[in-house]
Amino acid sequence: MANQPLLPRHIRTPKVPSGGDPVGGRHVLLGNDDLLLCWVAADRTSPLYRNAVGDELAFVQSGEAVVESVFGLLPASAGDYVVIPRSTAHRWVVAGGGAVELLVVEARGHIRPPHRYLSPAGQFIEQAPYCERDIRGPAGPLVVGGDGDVGGPWEVLVRTRAGLTWHRLASSPFDVVAWAGCLYPWALAIHGFEPIVGGIHQPPHGHQTFEGPGFVVCSFVPRPYDFHPGAIKVPYHHSNVDSDEVLFYSAGDFMSRAGSGIDVGSISLHPGGFVHGPQPGSVERAADQTRTEEVAVMIDTFRPLDLGPAARTVEDERYPWSWAT
């Protein structure tokens, strides 16, 4: 449903029901025609799955899993981003007795490193905050025939713009002898992102990590605070001109919003047209600090976001008035 009346929102993911698998257990929190933002706390392995609508980006908040695909095995653990290209048949394998929490972006197109980080030949430039050495690809080959792969048939859940469809295959989609091309799942640890710092507050695009059709994804990691003697060290009050701003608070001390109820696992939505900034008193508390230890994922969308079914049930309805305290 639309974000009406126009309000900032605080969505508390620890209150979202847990259980299920990393695909079928997803809860839609926010979305528009360009993406869906989902949360899942999964405790079992997913079915074979293929998203034919667009790429998926998963941020692992906690736990461990292995993404199996025709390209091989891609382990992922807390703090990892995982990019799964469109129409890649895969499954998330969660170890028995374990659990994994994922923040998932389901895009309506391709997710990639920002163009400005790449040379005309497609290589990362030296000024990019991460590069080829930080990216992990699948290790293989994936040998078909282990537990759960014997006997068939194999069912693959396929997502299209019309909905979900099951395809039943006579042989495993992983039963291949080779693959060609340069499209495959890959992972990047958020701590592999090297932040740009300066004497005064750096604009948000300095934290940009990925881009997709109609949105960007940014990473906030531990870094020195602005070091100019007169710098305001926490983000000052601002209004989003071109975007809705979503922040997922993963770990650390969120000084700018201390006292607002924001904590680990919180998601804030500050829509375009709403002026927002630090919590009262946080500018003064940050004056003598030299660095921040926060870890957060920001998603800026260039079209307004609607609220998904789960968001309304787990939001903190007092949040819009947190600046009045």
C-alpha positions as CSV (number, residue, x, y, z in Angstrom):
1,M,0.0,0.0,0.0
2,A,1.1,3.6,-0.6
3,N,3.1,5.5,2.1
4,Q,0.1,7.6,3.0
5,P,0.0,9.8,4.9
6,L,3.6,10.6,4.0
7,L,5.6,9.5,7.0
8,P,9.1,8.2,7.9
9,R,8.9,4.6,9.0
10,H,10.9,2.4,11.4
11,I,10.5,-1.3,10.5
12,R,11.8,-3.7,13.1
13,T,13.0,-6.9,11.4
14,P,13.6,-8.8,14.6
15,K,9.8,-8.8,15.0
16,V,9.2,-10.3,11.5
17,P,8.1,-13.9,11.8
18,S,11.0,-16.3,11.3
19,G,11.2,-19.8,9.7
20,G,10.9,-21.2,6.3
21,D,13.5,-21.2,3.5
22,P,15.5,-18.3,2.0
23,V,13.1,-18.1,-1.0
24,G,9.6,-19.1,0.2
25,G,10.0,-17.6,3.6
26,R,10.6,-14.0,2.4
27,H,8.4,-11.2,3.7
28,V,8.0,-8.2,1.5
29,L,8.6,-5.0,3.4
30,L,8.9,-2.3,0.8
31,G,8.7,-2.1,-3.0
32,N,7.8,-0.3,-6.2
33,D,8.0,-1.1,-9.9
34,D,11.8,-1.3,-9.8
35,L,12.4,-3.6,-6.8
36,L,11.0,-5.5,-3.8
37,L,12.8,-5.3,-0.5
38,C,12.3,-8.5,1.5
39,W,13.4,-10.0,4.9
40,V,13.8,-13.6,5.7
41,A,15.1,-15.5,8.8
42,A,15.4,-19.0,7.3
43,D,16.0,-22.3,9.0
44,R,16.0,-24.7,6.1
45,T,17.3,-25.2,2.5
46,S,15.4,-23.5,-0.3
47,P,14.0,-25.3,-3.3
48,L,15.7,-24.9,-6.7
49,Y,14.8,-21.4,-7.8
50,R,15.1,-19.2,-10.8
51,N,14.1,-15.5,-10.9
52,A,13.3,-14.7,-14.5
53,V,12.4,-11.1,-13.7
54,G,15.7,-9.7,-12.6
55,D,18.9,-10.0,-10.5
56,E,18.7,-10.5,-6.8
57,L,21.0,-9.0,-4.2
58,A,21.1,-10.6,-0.7
59,F,22.9,-9.1,2.3
60,V,23.6,-11.8,5.0
61,Q,22.9,-10.3,8.4
62,S,23.6,-13.4,10.4
63,G,24.4,-17.1,9.9
64,E,25.9,-19.0,7.0
65,A,24.6,-20.7,3.8
66,V,25.9,-22.0,0.5
67,V,24.5,-20.9,-2.8
68,E,24.5,-23.8,-5.2
69,S,24.2,-23.2,-8.9
70,V,25.3,-24.6,-12.2
71,F,28.5,-22.5,-11.7
72,G,29.5,-24.2,-8.5
73,L,29.4,-23.5,-4.7
74,L,29.4,-20.0,-3.3
75,P,29.6,-19.9,0.6
76,A,28.2,-16.8,2.2
77,S,28.3,-15.6,5.8
78,A,27.4,-12.6,8.0
79,G,28.4,-9.3,6.3
80,D,28.4,-10.7,2.7
81,Y,26.6,-9.3,-0.3
82,V,25.6,-12.0,-2.8
83,V,24.5,-11.1,-6.3
84,I,22.6,-13.8,-8.2
85,P,22.0,-13.0,-11.9
86,R,18.6,-13.2,-13.6
87,S,17.5,-16.7,-14.6
88,T,20.2,-18.5,-12.7
89,A,18.9,-21.8,-11.3
90,H,20.2,-22.0,-7.8
91,R,19.3,-22.9,-4.2
92,W,20.3,-21.6,-0.8
93,V,21.6,-24.5,1.4
94,V,21.3,-23.9,5.1
95,A,23.2,-26.3,7.3
96,G,21.0,-28.6,9.4
97,G,20.1,-26.9,12.7
98,G,21.4,-23.5,11.5
99,A,19.7,-20.3,10.5
100,V,20.4,-17.4,8.2
101,E,19.0,-13.9,8.1
102,L,18.9,-12.2,4.7
103,L,17.9,-8.7,3.5
104,V,17.0,-9.4,-0.2
105,V,16.6,-6.9,-3.1
106,E,14.6,-8.4,-5.9
107,A,15.3,-6.1,-8.9
108,R,13.5,-5.7,-12.2
109,G,16.8,-5.8,-14.1
110,H,20.5,-6.2,-13.6
111,I,22.5,-5.3,-10.5
112,R,26.1,-4.3,-11.1
113,P,29.0,-2.2,-9.8
114,P,28.5,1.5,-10.5
115,H,29.6,2.5,-14.0
116,R,31.9,5.2,-12.7
117,Y,34.0,2.6,-10.9
118,L,34.8,0.9,-14.2
119,S,37.2,1.7,-17.1
120,P,36.0,1.7,-20.7
121,A,37.3,-1.9,-20.9
122,G,35.2,-2.9,-17.9
123,Q,37.9,-3.2,-15.3
124,F,37.8,-1.5,-11.9
125,I,39.7,1.8,-11.8
126,E,42.2,2.5,-9.1
127,Q,39.9,5.0,-7.4
128,A,37.1,2.4,-6.9
129,P,36.3,1.5,-3.2
130,Y,36.5,-2.2,-4.1
131,C,37.9,-4.2,-7.0
132,E,38.4,-7.6,-8.5
133,R,40.4,-8.9,-5.6
134,D,37.5,-8.3,-3.2
135,I,35.0,-10.3,-5.3
136,R,34.5,-14.1,-4.8
137,G,33.0,-16.3,-7.5
138,P,31.7,-19.9,-7.1
139,A,34.1,-22.7,-6.6
140,G,33.4,-25.8,-8.6
141,P,32.6,-27.9,-10.2
142,L,29.3,-28.8,-8.4
143,V,29.1,-32.5,-8.6
144,V,25.5,-33.8,-9.0
145,G,24.6,-37.0,-7.3
146,G,24.9,-36.2,-3.6
147,D,22.1,-36.4,-1.0
148,G,18.9,-35.0,-2.4
149,D,20.1,-35.2,-6.0
150,V,19.4,-38.8,-6.7
151,G,16.2,-40.1,-8.4
152,G,14.5,-37.0,-9.7
153,P,12.4,-35.5,-11.0
154,W,13.7,-32.1,-10.1
155,E,11.3,-29.2,-9.5
156,V,12.4,-25.6,-10.1
157,L,10.4,-22.6,-8.7
158,V,10.4,-19.9,-11.4
159,R,9.5,-16.3,-10.7
160,T,8.0,-14.3,-13.6
161,R,6.2,-11.0,-13.8
162,A,3.0,-13.0,-13.8
163,G,3.8,-14.8,-10.6
164,L,5.4,-18.1,-9.6
165,T,5.5,-21.3,-11.7
166,W,6.9,-24.8,-11.0
167,H,8.9,-26.5,-13.7
168,R,9.5,-30.2,-13.4
169,L,12.7,-31.4,-15.0
170,A,13.8,-35.0,-15.9
171,S,17.4,-34.3,-14.9
172,S,19.0,-31.8,-12.5
173,P,19.6,-28.3,-13.8
174,F,23.1,-28.7,-12.2
175,D,23.9,-31.8,-14.4
176,V,26.3,-30.1,-16.8
177,V,29.8,-30.7,-18.0
178,A,30.8,-27.1,-18.6
179,W,29.6,-23.5,-18.9
180,A,30.7,-20.5,-21.0
181,G,30.3,-16.8,-20.6
182,C,30.9,-14.2,-17.9
183,L,27.6,-14.2,-15.9
184,Y,27.7,-16.0,-12.6
185,P,26.8,-15.4,-8.9
186,W,29.4,-13.5,-6.9
187,A,29.9,-12.3,-3.4
188,L,31.5,-9.2,-1.8
189,A,32.1,-8.8,2.0
190,I,30.8,-5.4,3.2
191,H,34.1,-5.0,5.0
192,G,35.9,-5.2,1.7
193,F,34.4,-1.8,0.8
194,E,37.0,0.9,1.4
195,P,35.1,4.1,2.5
196,I,36.0,7.6,1.2
197,V,36.6,10.0,4.1
198,G,37.3,13.7,4.2
199,G,37.6,16.8,6.3
200,I,33.8,17.5,5.9
201,H,30.8,15.3,5.3
202,Q,31.1,13.3,2.1
203,P,28.1,13.0,-0.2
204,P,26.2,9.6,-0.1
205,H,27.4,8.5,-3.6
206,G,30.8,8.1,-2.0
207,H,29.4,5.0,-0.3
208,Q,27.7,3.6,-3.4
209,T,28.4,-0.1,-3.9
210,F,25.9,-1.3,-6.5
211,E,23.5,0.2,-9.0
212,G,20.3,-1.2,-10.5
213,P,17.4,0.1,-12.6
214,G,15.8,2.8,-10.5
215,F,17.9,2.4,-7.4
216,V,21.4,2.3,-5.8
217,V,22.8,0.4,-2.8
218,C,25.4,2.0,-0.5
219,S,27.6,0.6,2.3
220,F,28.4,2.3,5.6
221,V,31.4,0.7,7.4
222,P,33.7,1.7,10.3
223,R,35.6,4.8,9.3
224,P,37.2,8.0,10.6
225,Y,34.8,10.8,11.3
226,D,35.1,14.1,9.3
227,F,38.3,15.8,10.7
228,H,37.9,19.5,9.9
229,P,37.8,21.4,13.2
230,G,34.4,22.8,12.4
231,A,32.9,19.6,10.9
232,I,29.5,18.4,11.9
233,K,30.3,14.7,12.3
234,V,26.9,13.2,12.0
235,P,24.7,13.6,8.9
236,Y,23.0,17.0,9.2
237,H,19.4,17.7,8.4
238,H,18.5,17.1,4.7
239,S,15.7,16.4,2.4
240,N,15.8,13.7,-0.3
241,V,15.2,15.5,-3.6
242,D,15.3,12.6,-6.0
243,S,14.8,9.5,-3.9
244,D,13.3,7.6,-1.0
245,E,16.1,6.6,1.5
246,V,16.1,3.2,3.2
247,L,18.7,2.3,5.8
248,F,19.2,-1.2,7.3
249,Y,21.2,-1.0,10.5
250,S,23.4,-4.1,10.6
251,A,25.8,-3.6,13.5
252,G,27.6,-1.0,15.6
253,D,26.7,2.3,17.3
254,F,24.2,4.4,15.4
255,M,25.1,7.7,17.1
256,S,23.1,9.9,14.8
257,R,19.8,8.2,15.7
258,A,20.6,7.2,19.3
259,G,17.4,7.6,21.4
260,S,15.0,7.2,18.4
261,G,14.5,3.4,18.9
262,I,16.8,2.5,16.0
263,D,18.8,-0.6,16.8
264,V,20.5,-3.5,15.2
265,G,18.0,-5.0,12.7
266,S,16.1,-1.8,12.2
267,I,15.1,-0.5,8.8
268,S,14.3,3.2,8.4
269,L,12.4,4.7,5.5
270,H,12.8,8.5,5.0
271,P,10.7,9.3,1.9
272,G,11.3,12.1,-0.5
273,G,9.8,15.3,0.8
274,F,10.5,14.5,4.5
275,V,13.3,16.5,6.1
276,H,15.3,14.4,8.5
277,G,18.6,14.3,10.3
278,P,20.3,13.5,13.6
279,Q,18.5,12.8,16.8
280,P,18.5,15.8,19.2
281,G,21.8,15.9,21.1
282,S,23.7,13.6,18.8
283,V,25.7,16.5,17.2
284,E,27.0,17.4,20.6
285,R,27.7,13.8,21.6
286,A,29.8,13.3,18.4
287,A,31.9,16.4,18.8
288,D,34.8,14.7,20.5
289,Q,34.5,11.4,18.6
290,T,37.2,10.4,16.0
291,R,35.5,7.5,14.2
292,T,32.2,5.6,13.8
293,E,31.9,1.9,14.1
294,E,28.5,1.5,12.3
295,V,27.7,-1.0,9.7
296,A,24.6,-0.3,7.6
297,V,23.2,-0.8,4.1
298,M,21.4,2.0,2.4
299,I,19.1,1.7,-0.6
300,D,18.0,4.8,-2.4
301,T,15.1,4.4,-4.9
302,F,14.2,7.0,-7.5
303,R,10.5,6.2,-7.4
304,P,8.5,6.3,-4.2
305,L,8.3,3.1,-2.2
306,D,5.1,1.4,-1.1
307,L,4.7,-0.5,2.2
308,G,4.6,-4.3,2.0
309,P,2.2,-6.5,4.0
310,A,4.7,-7.2,6.7
311,A,5.9,-3.6,7.2
312,R,2.8,-2.3,8.8
313,T,2.6,-5.1,11.4
314,V,6.2,-4.6,12.7
315,E,6.7,-0.8,12.4
316,D,7.3,1.5,15.4
317,E,4.4,3.9,15.0
318,R,6.1,6.4,17.4
319,Y,9.1,6.9,15.1
320,P,7.8,10.0,13.1
321,W,7.8,12.0,16.3
322,S,11.3,10.8,17.5
323,W,12.8,14.2,16.5
324,A,10.6,16.0,19.0
325,T,12.2,14.4,22.0
